[in-house]
């Protein structure tokens, strides 16, 4: 088929190492989908403020148009700050690499057959177009058309940030709600480091010690190191100037600097999706002749990171006659989330956990909990997490569960822990008195 070959050739030839503006980016994505319709799906999840820019997402996988039971969902999002441009271009090159390697390269073939991968090259098309004079440090193109910083615009679990939610933010929030995302990364520029949750914190998460620890801190450190150690130089931990160094090329977000309304915390708390923030270049908007090197430096890390979506354990919770039970709580013991992690409409759960022994607790509201001990191997090379299903024979109804409130959840925990402290002091005093009297 000469026309097909020409079409494939034109797509491959079209992507050179330069900056692609809105029309070119859209044309490229449409060209990829036209050339590879069987394993790609292109859709827009919303529009930017100006309405000129669609928020395009290219989905790749064996079943690109819809979620399939047992296949985890992964996403990459770039260019959230419009003047941080490296991620935007390397995600286009990642798409190019994936579509041309599928069915040729065994690793990429297995990755795409067992994972549904969503790639959004730009979350802030207006900001990118508004950056008329590229700069290494800062331009107003960082913000969306309303002058809002999209990475301070999400609901926050620690404080009310009272932000008026922007169209781009709302589109991403709806997208997270409609998919079962398990793992994600959001690509930025201005430093060279992999930063992980939490970005905000309080005494409950250890912020008094300058580090805000999530219940899955060990998994987040592993995810950040997976990226930094597969990157050409991030793992060396050399900062962009003398003031800043990052041991092993990773940092807890809060330890680096506190921010509220960030996207990675929102993903983790409200989306049940582990997201890290990848800072990929000291210069926010480098010259186009450096893009090829950025792609080479990040290529292996981008692939290795995607494989981590197969860490841990996954399965289905079913009731009478094998009907799926949505909204069942499934969590590993000792890792309760402030918003409990629940099964999706198909009764599925995915928990990212490092290899080891865990007790998994499945709870259907109104019924007894079920506990199962699992021995989790490192299954990322097999492209499938360990499978562990739960069957509640007596459950025939689908529990209705209100969605997790958008109020700052950790404030309540903070108050509770503060209220407990005086009681502990009194108990201590009573013990001392008893000892004295004895």
C-alpha positions, 0 to 999 in steps of 0.5 A: 500500500504505497499511500499507507507507506507515504503516510507513515513516512510523512508522519515520521519525517514531519517530526524534527527537533524544533518547537511545534506551535498549536497548529503544527502540534495538532497536525502532528497528533492527527497525522499519528492517529491517521497513520496508526489508528489501530493502537492510538486514539486522539481526543481533546479533554477540554479547551484553554481559556482563549479557546484556540487551544485544545487540550489534546491527549493521544492515547496508546495501547492495545485498546486505546479507546476505552479502559480494559479490566486489568490494564492500568492507565498511565499518563504524562502531562507537559507544558503546564507552565507555558514557558517550560517547554522541553517536556512539550517537545520530548513528549512528541518524540516519545509518541514518535518513538512508541508508534514506530517501535510497536510490534518491532521492539519487544519491550515497547510492544509488551508495554503497549499491550499491557498498559494504556498510555495517555500523553498530553503534550501541553496543558497550557497552550495559551501560555506557550503561544504567549511566550514571544521571547524565550527566556531561561528563567521566567516569562509571563507565559508561565500562567494561563490567559487569566494570569493564573498559575495552573500548578497552584490551582487545584484543591489542596488537602492542607489548606483552602486555597480559594483559587477560582478553578481555571478551564484547564484545571477543571478539564484535568480534574474531570479527566482524572475522575473519568479514568482509573489512572494509577501512575503519572508524571508532570513535566516542568523546567527550571531545575533538574530533579524528580520531586515527589508528594507531598508539596504541602503539609502540616504536623501530621505529615511531618512538615515541622521537620521540613519533610512532608511524608505521604503514607506511600513515601517509600514508593514515591522515593522509588519512582523518583529514583527510577526516573533520576537513575535512568536519566543521563545526569539527573541522578548526579544531583548537581543543581542548576546553580551552586545554592541547590543540590539534590542528592540522587537527583530527587527531592520531597516537594515540601522539602524543596519549597512548599506550594499549595494547590499543586497537581501532584498532591491532587492526583494522589489524594483525589485521583488515587494516582501516584504522580511525580513532578519532573524538572527536566532542564535548568533553562525553562525555554532552551534553544531548539538546537538543544532539544535532540540532546534533551530527548536522548537524555530522557528517553530511557527514563521516560520508558522505565518510569512507565513500566512502574505502573505494574508495581504492586497488586491489582484485582477485582472486588466482586459480589453475588454472581460475580457482579463487580462492586464499585466503591469498595475500599481496598488499601494495604494495612498501615497505608490508609489514605486520607481519602480511602482508595476505592474500586472503580465502576468495574470493581477494580483496584490498583495499589502501587507497592514495592516488593514485600509482604503486605496485608490487603484490606478490602471493605464493602461499607456495611459488611465485614472486611476481608483481609488477605496477605500477599507476597508482592514480587517485582513484576514490572518486567512482566508488565503485570502487577500481582493479581489478588481478587476479593469475593463477597458472596453475601453482597448483592447491592452496589454501595453508594459512596459520596465522593471524597470532599474537596475540603482540606482533609489534613486540617481535620487530622491536624486538629485531632492530633493537637487535641490528643497531645494534652491528654498524653501529657496528663497520662504522663503526669498520672504515671509519674504520680503513681510511681512516686506514691508507690 
